Amino acid sequence: MRTLKWIARGIVLLIIILLTGGVLLIRSLSRQAIPDYNANVQMAGLTGKTEVYRDKFGVPHVYAENEDDLYRVTGYLQAQDRFWHMDLLRRVTQGRLSEIFGEDMTGADQLFRALRIDDKSRLVYGQTDPGCIQHLEAFAMGVNAYIEDYRDKLPFEFTVLGYFPEPWTALHSLNLICYMSWNLSLGWDIETTLYKILREVGEEKVFELFPDQNIQQPVFPDFMSGHSLEPGSDLLRESSKIKDLGLEVFSGSNNWVVSGEKNTTGKPIVCNDMHLELDMAPGIWYQMHQHVPGKLHVSGVVLPGAPFIVCGHNDSIAWGMTNVMLDAIDFYLETLNPADSNQYLLDGEWRDLKIIEEEILIKGGDKVTLVNRFTHRGPIISSFKGVEDRVISMRWIGNEFSNEMQTCYLLNRASNLDDFREAVRTFISIGQHIVYGDVSGNTGLFCCAGVPLRPGNRAFMMPGDTSLYDWQGLVPFEQLPHQVNPPGGFLVSANNRTAGPDYPFHISHWFDLPNRFNRIMELLEGNLPATPELMEKIQADQQSKWAEKVMSLVWPSLDQASLEGTAAEVYGSFRDWDYKMDMGSIHPAVFEAFYLQILDAIFRDELGDQLMEEFLGQDMLPQYVIDRIAEGQKVSWCDDITTPDRVETIDDLILPGWKAAIGWLTVNYGKNTDDWIWGDMHQISFKHALGSVPVLKRVFNLERGPFPAGGSYHTVCPFGFPMTGAFRANHGASQRHIYTTADWDHSRIVIPTGISGIPASEFFCNQTALYMNNDYMNESFSREKVLENAAYKSVFTGEEVTAREDRLHPGND
């Protein structure tokens, strides 16, 4: 017995040792890549001394003696904080996720290889300003210096996934152009859903899913004259894997500029919050401040993997972006040769398809060869869309020549409106409304997008056997909508329709309804002269014009209804609702539940369960129908096809929908209506890309939250959620900035997570509390402010510089 006791004690001791060793190993692995922000760095190739100051949030302020050194250090700093994030984006653009995640990613890899992103980057590289290329190369050298310095202490993801990163190149940075273009291009999902609905219900009902352009408030209502375009007809899986990694961005945004005459500072104020995928950590943006005496002074956010500020300001101008909602993808129904399936018909002749065999390496050493086929327009994408009985090709704006990298390079250096205008003309593949303000008092808003010159309507698929429907070039930059120094004093865009019905070129059908636009305009017009504090309130605003419009349709029916019990109780308090989507209120929960029940009553009888889920995933489509109804239009979808003896209208659906919503909330959240708090059900968590693996999530602490959130997808301060599930938020403002051109040091900015992509770092999500409370960090731009707020300092030098410093100061360490 004594022997057994000693054995048992030994086993317990061994388990304790193993557990302790495991904890220590995990702690070491999770923290090994955390950089010392006070450590000096010696880097080959630097010709001067570069000082890096970081504030308490870890944001780097880089002071270099020359531009080459600046971008080498920029590459090193980004890699210190975000290298695995950078490598993951690189693998997405190259179609190489299977190498680290396994065979489940082969379809996603095949899709991204079909986009020919590398080909586009090589084309851009050869036609870019040599100065810009030189800086991209310097950035890559900085990244590679990091890889060498950290080869034995890389972020934990490399160890867990079992691979070592390859060197970075300038082409990897250029690949990010197509990555953003793909994620912000509309049409890939919406038009497939329309095709399936068309097969189910026919043309008449499908046309009711299009927005009524006559009731849409455009960004540029009076720009140009011409003719409007109306919907035509005919036709119209793997990209979802990218969503699962938190790498697919969302397409909403707000931006506006208020002139000095209309605000209390006397100079323009430029505001922007880009709405992208939100429930991921780290977030998509990296904050930086860069300075080279006499050459460059710029601050804002960069996309990890690229050296230039995407949105921000320099010492002369400020700018911000919102998505144009450009329909940048067209589909074509191809006819293959029955005698040779590698030929397609065009203008009466058989043409050879371009065939590319893609060898995809799979984690573990296996590989698979998949085939991509191309017409002169682009790839055959039928299999990716799950369409087996048609051969469909795709033309995509991302394959057109554009140079967004050079645009950002020039924006960082622009000193006036002419410089700005020249810079943004190459912003083509990533269609954006870019707002502008400068220290001279000028304001502007420009549609910067590659709008194809194309006959016919592109909501559905076009015949591929003729060149008549091929793109005939792009709308010239000068003919894209824009406005400078408007008499009203401010310009606003919020993904709403770009131009009025007289604009002659088709930009898109798929604009957001002008709910956020109208609310921003309402707040600006009612509070002049504007203050910087008002800008903060607008970015935090969660009062819904959409809820107001929907309920104006509903109130007459509910006011006349005989309600009992909980339905009557909730109606009594709900009737005085101010349409604010406050997290502490029950009213937003009631509204969203009721809205979903109304959609269910209108559409499910025609669509069935499976197609209904897909339809709700395209949340703009049901909104367009409700918008028509709220404007007094008759919509055939309201009729319940299961009751052939009568024809229902929206009035017949409101009372049952209200009762159904109350019943749904009771079943899911209890009988006590005080428990239906919006913030208790509408929450957001910030998750690492590997956080879907439970053991990794727990061991490496890969998730922060959940955090209660107010708002919704239709408020200025948005926390949107999938309409097919619970109210868990997954998209919203990926950054918020307020730039005061009168004094840059009074500017304010915040991101949802933090500067670091290392979960064990204190800077991983250290801005989250600010963000969720609608607060900001003060931006330091002047050297005086940077030094005043500096919490860390490191100095980067080359070998020769270090030796020279040692000779001049032999007593210094």
N, C-alpha and C positions, 0 to 999 in steps of 0.2 A: 504494500500500500504506500510505503514511504517513497519507493521508486516511482510509482505512478504519480504521486504528488509532485515530485521533482520534475518529472516529464511534463506534467500539466503546467507547472510554473514556467518551465523552459519554453513551452509553446506560447504561453501568454506573453512572456518576455520577448520572444522572437516576433510575435505579431505586433507588439508595441514598437519594436525597433523598425520593423518593416513599414508600419504605418507612419512612424516618425520620419523615417527616411523618405517615404513617399511624399509626405507633406513638404519636407524640405526640398525634395527634387522638384515638385510642382511649383513651389514658391520660387525656386531658382529659375526654372524654365519660364515662368510667367513674367518674371521681372528682369531677365537678363538683357533685354533689348532697351530698357528704359535709359535714355541718355542723361548724362550729367550736364545740365544747362550752363553750368559754370566752368566746364572743362574747356581748355584751349585745344585747338586742333591744328595739326600741321598737315597740309595737303599739297601734294605735288602739283605744280603748274600755276599756283597762285603767285602773282608778281607784286602784290601789295599786301597791306594789312586790312582785314575785314573785321569789323566789330559787330557782334550780334547781341542786342539787348532784348530780353524777354520780360514782359510784364507779369503780373501775378496770375494771369490766365495762360501764360506760356506762349503768347503770340510773339513771333520773332520780328524784330525791327533791325534790318540789315543795312549797315553803312559800309560800303566798299569804295575803294579808290578808283576802280575802273569797272566797266560792265562785264568783262570776261570773268573777273573774280566774283562779281555779284552773283552771276548765274551758276557758277560752280558751287558757291556756298549755298545758294537756293536749292540746288539739287540735293546737296548733302543734308540740309535741314529737313526738307520734305521727306527724304528717306528715313531720317532719324525718327520722325513722328508717324509716318504713314506708309512704310515701304511695302508691307504685305497688301495693303489696299491698292497701292500702285501696281503691284505685280498681278493682282487679281484682275484689275481693269485691263492690263496688257493681255492677259490670257483670254479674256472675253473677246477682245478685238481680233485676236489671232486665231480664234477657234481652237483653243488648246486647254479647255477645262478638264477634258477626260484624263489628261495626264496626271492630274492631282486628285480628281474626285471619282474617277472610274467611268465605266461604260454607260452609266445613266446619262452622261452629258454628251454622248456622241452626236445625237440629233441637234443639240444646241450648237455644238462645234461645226457641224456641217452647214447649218444655217448661217452662222457668222462668216464662214469661209465663202459661202455663196455671195455675200455682200462685197467681197473683193476689197476689203478695207486696206490691206497692205498695198494693193495696186494704186489706190487713190493716194495714199501717203507718199509713195514714190513719185507720183506725178506732181504733187504739191511741193515736195522737197526740191525738185528740179526747177520749179518756177517761183521760188520764194526769194525775197530780198536776201542777199548774202549776209547782211548784218544779222538778220533774224535767224538764219541757219547757224551762224557762228555762235549765237547765244543758246540755241537748242543743243548744239554739240557741247558747249561748256556745261550746260545743265546735266547732260548725260554723264560727263566726266565726273561731276560732283556726286551723282548717284552711285557711280561705280567706285568712287573713292570710299563711300560709305560701305558698300558691299565688302570691299577689301578690309576695312577697319573692323567691321562687325561680323566677319565670316564665322567666328566661333560663338557669337551671341546674337544671332538674328532673332526676329520675333518668333514666338512660340509656334505660330501656324506652320512655319517651314519644318519644324521638328515633328509636329503632330502629323502633317501630311507627307513627310518623308521626302523632301526634295530641296535642292539648292538652287537659288535664282541665277538666271543668266544675266550677262551684262546688259545695261540699259543703252538704247540708241535713240537718236533724234527721231527716227521713224516711229518708235513706240509712243513718243509724245504726240506726233502728228496723227496717229491712229485715234486719238481721243476726239478729233473732229467728227469722224464717222460714228463713234460711239454715242456722242451727244445727238447727232443728227438722227440716228436710228431711234433713239429713245424718245425724241420729241416729234417724230413724224407721225401724222395721223393717217388712218386708212387701213393699217395692217389688221386691226381687230374689228373696227366698226363695219367695214365693208363686207367682211366675211359673215358677220352676224346678219347684216341686211340681206345677203344672198340667201341664207338659210330661211329667213323670215319670208322673203319673196316666194320661195318655193312652197311655203306653208300657207300663205294667206293671199297672195296675188298683189298686183301693182297698186291698186287703189289704197289699200291700208298701208303699204310700204311708204307711199308718198306722204302720208300723214305723219310719218316719223321724221320727216325733214323739218328743220326749223323754218318758220315763216319769216323770210328776210324782211318783210315789210314792217314787222313789229320789233326788229332788233335795233338797238342803239349802237351805231358804229363809233369807232375811235375817231375816224376822219369823215364826218358826215358829208362834207361838201367837196371832197377831193375828186376832181376830174369829172367828166361827163361821158356818157356812152350808153350801153344797153345792159340790162340785167340778164342773168342766165337762170334757167329753170331746170329742175331735175329731169333727166332722161330715164331710159330703162334698159334692161337686159340683166346681166349678172352683177352683181357682181354677177403649231402646237408646241413647237419646240421653244419658242421665245419665253414661255412661262417658266422654264428652268432658270432663266436669268432673274426673273422676279423673285424666285425662291431664295436666291443669294443676296437679295436686297440691292441689286445692281440696276434695276429698271427704274428710271426716274419718271416723275409725273409732270404734266404739262401746264399747270396753272401758274399764275403769278399776278402781282399788282405792281405797277410803278406809276409815279406821277412827279411832276415838277411844278413848283409854285414860284412865280417871278418875284423879284425884289419889291415891285410895286404892290404886291398883294400879301406880303408877309412882313413881320416886324424886324427882320434882320437887315432889310434893304438890299439883299442879294438872293439869288435863287436858292431854293432848298430842293434837293433831289432825293426821292424816297423810292425804295425798291424792296420787295420780298418775293423771291422766286419760289414757287410752290412745286416741290419735287418729292420723290420718295422720302419719307420722314422716319419710318420706324426702323432705322438701321443705325448702327454705331460702328465706326465713326460716321458722321454725316459726310455728304459729298464734297463740301467746301473746306478749304484750308486758308486761314487768314494770314496775310503777310503785309509787311511794310518794307519797301526797297528804296535805297537812296544811293546815288552816285553824284558827287558834286558837279554841277554844271551840265549834267547829262540826263538825270532821271530822278524823280521823286514821286512815288506812286504807292497807294495803299488800297487794300480790298481783299477779295477772295480769289484764289486760284483753284483749278481742278488738279488734284494730286497727280503728278506725272507730267505737268506742263509748267513752264517757268513764269508765264506772264499773268498779270492780273486780268481776270475775266470781267468782273464788275467791281467798280470802285471809283477812285478819284486820284488825280495827281495834284500838282500845285496850281493848276489852271482850270481844269474841267472835272465834272463828275458825270457818271452815266450808270444806268441800270437797265435790266432786260425783263421782258415778258414774252411768252411764246405767242407767235402769230396764229397758231393753230392751223398752219398750212397743211392742206391735203397734198402731201409730198410723195405719195405713192400711187401709181396707176397700175391696174391689172388688165391683162389682155388674154382673151381666149384664143389659144393657138390651135392650128390644124396640122397634125403630123402626117407624114407620108405613110400610107398603109404598107408600102413596100420597104420602107426604111424609116424606122422610128427615130432616127437621129437627124431627120430633115423636117423642116417646117415650111409652110406655105406663106409666101409674101409676094403680093402683086403678081400672081399667076405663075410664080417660079418656086421650085423647091430649093431652099437654102440649107446648108449644113449647120446643125447646132454645134456650138463650141462645147467640147466634152473635157472636163477636168476631173481626174481621179484624185480624191482627197484621202491620203493615208493619215489616219488619226491614231495616235498612240494612246494606249489606255494604261492607267495606273496598274502596276504589276508586271508590265512588260509586253502585254498583248497589243495587237493593233488590228484595225479594221479599215478596209478601203471602201469609201462611199463615193458615189458619182454625183457631181453637179453638172447641170446642162444649162446652156445660155443661148438666148436669141440675141439679136443685135440690140435689144432693149434692156436685157438683163437676165437674171436667173429664172429658171422654171421653179416655181415655188408651190406647186399643187400639193406635194406630199407634206410640206411644212404646215399647210392650212387644213390638212385632213380632207381634202377634196380628191376623191379617187376617180370620178367619172369625167373629169375635165382636165385639160392641160393648160395651165395658167402661167404666164410669165409676168414679170414685175419690172417696172421702171421706177427708180428711186432717186430722189434729189441728191442723196448722199454720194452717188457715183458721178455727179456732175462736178466739174472743177470749181473749187471754192478755196478760200484761204482764211478761215477764221483765226488761225494761229497768227497770221500776219496782221489781221485786224486788231487783235489784242495787243500785239507788239507795237503797232502804231497808236492805238488808243492810249497806251501807257505813256506815250511821248507827246500826245497832241496838246497844243497850247491854245487852240481857238476853234470856232465852229467850222471853218474851212478844213482844218486838219482832221476834225472829227468826221466830217462828211466824206473826206477822201478815205479815211480808215475803214468805215463801215460798208463801203461799196462791195467789198469782197466777202462780207458775211452773208453767205448764200445757202449753204446746206443746213444751217441751224437757224430757221426763220424766227426772227425776234423783232419785237417793237422795242427800240432802244431810245430811252429818254435821256435828255441832255440838259445840263446847266453849266454856266461858266462864271468866272470871277468878274467878267465884264458885264454881266447882267443878261446874257442871252439864254434863251430856253428853246427847246425843240423836242420833237418826237418823230422818229423815222421808222417806217416799215422796212426792215432789212431782211430780205428773203429771196430765195430763188423761186419765183412764181413762174411755172411753165407756161409757154404759149402753146395752147392745146385746144383743138376743136372738140366739140361734143361735151357732154357732161360726165364728170369722172367719179360720181358716187357709185357707179356700177362698172362692171367689166366692159372693155371695149373689144371690138373685133380685131384679132391679131393677124388676119390674113391680108390686110391692106396697110399701107404706110400712111393712109389718110389721117389716122388718129395718133401718129407719132408726135412727140414734142418737136416744136419748131423753134427751139431756143428758149430764152428766158426774158421776162419783162425787163426792159432797161431800168437801171437803178433810178434814173431821174423820173421815171413814170410810176414808181412805187409811192404809195401815199406817205405824206410827211407834212409837217407844219412847224414853223419857226416863229417864235415871239408872238403868240396869239393875243388878240386884243383882250380876251377874257382874263389872261394872266396865269392860267394853268392848263396843263395837258395831262390826260389820264389814260391808261390802258389797263385792262384786266381780262385779257383773253377773249374779249367780246369782238364782235364783227369788226373787221378792219376798216372797210369803206362802205359808202352808201350804195343804193341800187343802181346808180348811174355809172359806177366804176366798171370799165369794160372787160376786165380780166378776172377769171375765176381764181380766187384764192382758196376758198374752202367752203364747205357746208357746215363744218363741225366746230363752230365757235361756241364758247360758253355763253349762256344767257347773261345779259348785262346786270345781274344782281349786284355783284361787287362793284362794278363800274358806277352804277346809279347811287349806291350808298356812299362811295368815296366822293362823288360829285356833290351829293347832298350835304355831306359834312364840310366840304371845302366852301361851298357857296354860302352856307349858313354861319360860317365862323371866320369871316374876314375882318381885319387882316389876320392871316394865319400866323401861328407861332410854332417853333420846334416842338413844343409840348403837344400841340394839336396833332402834329404828324405822328407822335407816339400813340396818341389816343386812336387815331384812325387805324394804324397798324394793329392795334389791340381790339378793334371794334368787332363785336359779335352779334349785332342786331341784323336780322335777316330780312332783306327785301323779298326774298323768295317765299319765306313763310308768310309774310304780309300779303303777297299776291295770291298764294294758294288759299289762305284762309278767307280772303275777300270773296272767293268763289264758294266757300263752304258755309260761311255764317248764315246766309239766308235760309238754307235748309235746316241747319241745326237750331236756329232761333225759333223755327215753327214746329220743331219735333217734340214729341212727348217722351221725355227721357226719365228714367228711373234709376235709383240706386247709385252705384259708383259712376255710371255714365253721366248722370245728372250732376252729381257732386263735382266731377272733374270739369264738366262744361261750365259750371258756375264760376270757378276760379279762372278757367282758361279764357273766358270771354273778354276779360280785361288784360290779357297778355300784351306786352309791349314788343313782342317778337325778338326779344333778346335771348340768345342761346346760352344763358348762364349755366355754368357747371353745377351750381347749387340749387337749381330750379327743377321742378318736374315738368314744366311746360315744353321744353325742347324734346324730352323723351316722348311725351304724348304726341307732339307734332310729327316726329320722325316715324313713330309707330303707325300713326294714322296715314301718313303719306305712303308708307309701304303697303298698307292694306288697300288703299285706293288703287295703287298700281296693280296689285294682285287682282282686284276686281275688274279692272279694265282690260288686262292683257292675258291673264293665265288661260282663260277659256279658249282663246285662239292659238296660243303658243304651246301649251302643254308644259309639263314640269321642267324637262331638260332645257328646252329652248328659252323658257322663262328665266332660268338661272343665267344663261348666257346673255340674254337681253338686259337683265339688271346689271350685269357687269359692264355694260356700255351706258353708264348712268346719264349721259347727255341725251340719248334717244328718248327715254320716257319723259325727261324734262321738257323736250320739245313738244310732246303731245299735250302735257298738262298746261304748258304755256299757251298753246292754241285754245284749249278749253277755257282757260282763265280769261282769254281775250274775247270770249263769246262765240267761238267757232264750233260748229257741229262736227263731231269726230265719230266715225263709224266704230272705232274700237270700243266705245262705251256699251254697245249692244252686247248682251250676253247670248252667244250663239247656242247655248244649251237650253234657251227658252224661246223656241221658234214662234210661239203664239204672241209675243210682244217685242217691242223695240225699246230697250232701256236707254236712258240718257244719264248724264253725270248726276243729275238730281236724284236718280233712283239708287245711286251707289253710295252717296255720302253718309246717310244714317246707318246702313249696315256696316260701312267701313269704320265709322266712329265706334260702334259697339264692338266690332271685331278688334280694334286697336285696344280698347279698354280690357277686353277679355285676354288678349295676348299679353299685355303688361301684367295683368293679375296672375296669370299662370306662371310667367317667367320671373316676376319680381315681387309677388305677394299681394295680398288684399289691401294692405295699408298703403295708400297712395303716397304717404310721406317717404316711402322707400323707393319711389320711382325717380330718384335723383339722377339727373343727366350725367354728372361727373362720376357716379358710381358705375355706370354701364358704358360710358363713352370715355375710354382711357387709351393711353398710348404707352408702349414700351419701346426702348431703344435697344435693338438686338444686333449682336455681332453676326457676321455671315455664317459662322460655324455654330451659332447658338441653337440651331435646330437639332443638334446632337445632344441629348439630355445630359450625358455624363460630362461632355466638354463644357456645356453651359454651367453646370454646377461647380466643376473643378476649377475652371478659369474665370468664373464670374462674368459671363458673356452677355448679361442683360441688365439694364437699369430700368426700374419702374415696376409696376405700371403707375402712371401719373394721371390723375383725373384731368379732363380737358373740357372746356366749353366749345362753343362754335360748331360749325359743320362745314361741308364742302361749299356751301352757298354764302358764307359770311366772309367779310374782308379778312379777318383773322381766322384762317380755316384749319380745322382738323377733320379732314375727310375720312370716310370709312367705306369699305366694300358694302354695297347694298345687298349682297347675297348672304351675309352672315350677321354676326352680332355687330354692335356699334363700336368695335375696336378701331381706333383711328390708325391710319397708315400713311397719310400724306398731308402736307401742309407747307408752311414757310420754311425753306431750307436755310435761309438767312434773313435778317432784317437789317436794313441800313437806312440812316437818315443823314445825308451829307449837307452841311451848311457851308456854302461857298464863301460866306462872309468871314468865317473863322473855322478852318478845318478842324481845329482842336475841340470844337464844340459838336463835332459829328458823333453819332452813336451807332453801334453795330452789335449784333449777337448772332451766334449760330446755335443749333439745338443741342449739340453734344460738346465737343471740345477739340483742341488742336491735335491731340494724340490719338492714334489708332491702337495703342497698346492697352488692353483692358485693365492691367494692373497699375497703370500710371494714374497719378492724381489728376492729370489733365485729360483723361479719357472722356468724361462727361461733366466737366467742371463748369460749363456754362448752362447746363440743363435747367438748374433752378431759376437762373435769370430768365431764360427763354420761356419756361412754363408760366412764370409770373409776369410776362410781358415787360420785362425790364431789359436793360442794355448795359454793355460795358462802354465807358467813354473811350473814344479813339484818341490816341496820342499820335500827332503828326509832326509837330515842330520838334526839333531836337531837344529843346528845353523840356517839353512835356514828356518825351520819351525817357530822358534821363531821370526826371522827377518820379516817374512811375516804374522805373526798371527794378525788377526783382532778381534778375540773373544777367550775367554778362559772360560771353565767351569771345575769344579772339582767334580768327583763322589766319594762318600765314603759310607761305611756301617755305621750302627748305632754305633758299637763299635769304629770304626776308628774316627768318628766324636766326640764321647765322649773323646777319647784319645787326639785328637787335641785340644779340648776345655780345657782339663786339662793342656796341655803343653803351650797353648797360650790363657790364660783366657781373655785377652783384645781384642781378634780378634772377629769380627762379623762373 
